[in-house]
Amino acid sequence: MRKLRTVLAIILVFPFFLNAQTVEGIDEIAPFSEGLAAVRKGSQWGFIDTAGKLVVDFRSDLVWDKDTETATARIKGIPYPSFKDGRCLVMKMEDEIPLYGFIDTKGKLAIEHQFLNVAPFNEGYTTGVVFDRVFRGNNEFKLKIYDYKFHDVLMDTSGEIVEFFDRRYNIQLTKRRYELPSINAKMLSKDLVALKGKGEGWDIRKLEL
């Protein structure tokens, strides 16, 4: 009878062992945000849920800055990946220029890589510098010629640009001349945005969203 009880106990417990998952060899664990926490192995990050299950596999395109000291609303102020409003920043290199987009909580690309600089989402919106590229043809050396446009924008979590702010100029998309452009539009609240003025200060603008 005792043997039968032991066998039954093993049968009942065994499925739980099959479903259990151990994430091993973690170098860094970030705080939970929206039910997910970033975990790092070497230079790659993934995400675990509150049950310890790895829900976003380890990848090298998640945005973080290991040398940052203070979190700021820009690319160079992100100490570890995290989800805000269900979106997390990712990066890819194109013609040796870093471009930024967002993934969802399943690890799928939700917003295309179109930002040169962008803040994490806050209350459903983000601000950043986007660029648009139009192919104009080839020059006499058979090199492709593009026409670029840059804007500060307000975007929602679906990837829709809600507001175009100032047009940006003098951004060079070549490796030697490229510098990370500043974000000249900052969300203060759901209805207020600060816009960089022509001088040194900022202008406060109420939004009609």
Disulfide bonds with the S-S distance in Angstrom:
none
